[in-house]
Each structure stands twice: as structure tokens, then as C-alpha cells.
């Protein structure tokens, strides 16, 4: 009896939702990293640093997920 291999079906999927997730997280990270608060903001420096911290967090999540899924072979070559 032949065993079914679920991982091969996942690798051959025409729509790679994992790539979409990584791309969306990367775009969000980019937006937060390049964002600059309005000049009339009361705590301009705090707003800038908060935006940068959120951007780095989203970027780190994107890189971690990409590396994890690439090692498991979920991204086509």
C-alpha cells in the first residue's frame, strides 16, 4: 500500500500563502521603519523610536518566519 505524503502536496500548491504572509509582514515593517511623526507631535522622539521599534519587530518576525519555512522546504526553488 502506498503512503500519501502530505508535505509533497503542500510544496506543490499553486498559491503559496506563506510567501504572502512574509511579504505582508515585510511591507508593514518597511512602512514603520520609514515613517516619521508629524513635526507638531508632543513627544516627537518617543513617537519616532516607537515607530522604529514596531518596524524592527515586524521585520524580525518576517525574517524568522522566512528562515523557518525555507528550512522546511515550503518555498519553491
C-alpha positions as a Markdown table, in Angstrom:
| # | Residue | x | y | z |
|---|---|---|---|---|
| 1 | Unk | 0.0 | 0.0 | 0.0 |
| 2 | Unk | 1.3 | 3.4 | -0.9 |
| 3 | Unk | 1.5 | 6.0 | 1.8 |
| 4 | Unk | 0.4 | 9.5 | 1.0 |
| 5 | Unk | 2.9 | 12.3 | 1.6 |
| 6 | Unk | 1.2 | 15.4 | 2.8 |
| 7 | Unk | 4.3 | 17.6 | 2.6 |
| 8 | Unk | 4.7 | 17.0 | -1.1 |
| 9 | Unk | 1.1 | 18.2 | -1.6 |
| 10 | Unk | 1.9 | 21.4 | 0.3 |
| 11 | Unk | 5.0 | 22.1 | -1.7 |
| 12 | Unk | 3.1 | 21.8 | -5.0 |
| 13 | Unk | 0.3 | 24.2 | -4.0 |
| 14 | Unk | -0.2 | 26.8 | -6.8 |
| 15 | Unk | -0.8 | 29.5 | -4.1 |
| 16 | Unk | 2.0 | 30.0 | -1.6 |
| 17 | Unk | 0.2 | 31.7 | 1.3 |
| 18 | Unk | 3.4 | 31.6 | 3.4 |
| 19 | Unk | 5.2 | 33.9 | 0.9 |
| 20 | Unk | 2.2 | 36.2 | 1.1 |
| 21 | Unk | 2.4 | 36.4 | 4.9 |
| 22 | Unk | 6.2 | 37.1 | 4.8 |
| 23 | Unk | 5.6 | 39.8 | 2.2 |
| 24 | Unk | 2.9 | 41.5 | 4.1 |
| 25 | Unk | 5.0 | 41.5 | 7.3 |
| 26 | Unk | 7.9 | 42.9 | 5.4 |
| 27 | Unk | 5.8 | 45.7 | 3.9 |
| 28 | Unk | 4.4 | 46.6 | 7.3 |
| 29 | Unk | 8.0 | 46.7 | 8.7 |
| 30 | Unk | 9.1 | 48.9 | 5.9 |
| 31 | Unk | 6.3 | 51.4 | 6.5 |
| 32 | Unk | 7.0 | 51.6 | 10.2 |
| 33 | Unk | 10.8 | 52.0 | 9.6 |
| 34 | Unk | 10.5 | 54.9 | 7.2 |
| 35 | Unk | 7.6 | 56.6 | 8.9 |
| 36 | Unk | 8.3 | 60.0 | 10.5 |
| 37 | Unk | 5.9 | 61.6 | 13.0 |
| 38 | Unk | 4.4 | 65.0 | 12.4 |
| 39 | Unk | 6.5 | 67.9 | 13.4 |
| 40 | Unk | 3.9 | 69.2 | 15.9 |
| 41 | Unk | 3.8 | 65.9 | 17.8 |
| 42 | Unk | 4.3 | 66.5 | 21.6 |
| 43 | Unk | 6.7 | 63.6 | 22.0 |
| 44 | Unk | 8.4 | 63.5 | 18.6 |
| 45 | Unk | 11.4 | 61.5 | 19.7 |
| 46 | Unk | 9.2 | 59.0 | 21.6 |
| 47 | Unk | 6.9 | 58.6 | 18.6 |
| 48 | Unk | 9.9 | 58.1 | 16.2 |
| 49 | Unk | 11.5 | 55.5 | 18.5 |
| 50 | Unk | 8.2 | 53.7 | 19.0 |
| 51 | Unk | 7.6 | 53.5 | 15.2 |
| 52 | Unk | 11.2 | 52.2 | 14.7 |
| 53 | Unk | 10.7 | 49.5 | 17.4 |
| 54 | Unk | 7.5 | 48.3 | 15.8 |
| 55 | Unk | 9.2 | 48.2 | 12.4 |
| 56 | Unk | 12.1 | 46.2 | 13.7 |
| 57 | Unk | 9.7 | 43.8 | 15.4 |
| 58 | Unk | 7.7 | 43.2 | 12.2 |
| 59 | Unk | 10.9 | 42.8 | 10.3 |
| 60 | Unk | 12.3 | 40.3 | 12.7 |
| 61 | Unk | 9.1 | 38.3 | 12.6 |
| 62 | Unk | 9.3 | 38.3 | 8.8 |
| 63 | Unk | 12.9 | 37.1 | 8.7 |
| 64 | Unk | 12.3 | 34.4 | 11.4 |
| 65 | Unk | 9.2 | 33.0 | 9.5 |
| 66 | Unk | 11.0 | 33.1 | 6.2 |
| 67 | Unk | 14.1 | 31.2 | 7.5 |
| 68 | Unk | 11.9 | 28.6 | 9.4 |
| 69 | Unk | 9.7 | 27.9 | 6.4 |
| 70 | Unk | 12.6 | 27.9 | 3.9 |
| 71 | Unk | 14.4 | 25.2 | 6.0 |
| 72 | Unk | 11.3 | 23.1 | 5.9 |
| 73 | Unk | 11.1 | 23.5 | 2.1 |
| 74 | Unk | 7.8 | 25.4 | 1.9 |
| 75 | Unk | 9.1 | 27.8 | -0.7 |
| 76 | Unk | 9.6 | 26.7 | -4.2 |
| 77 | Unk | 13.1 | 26.9 | -5.8 |
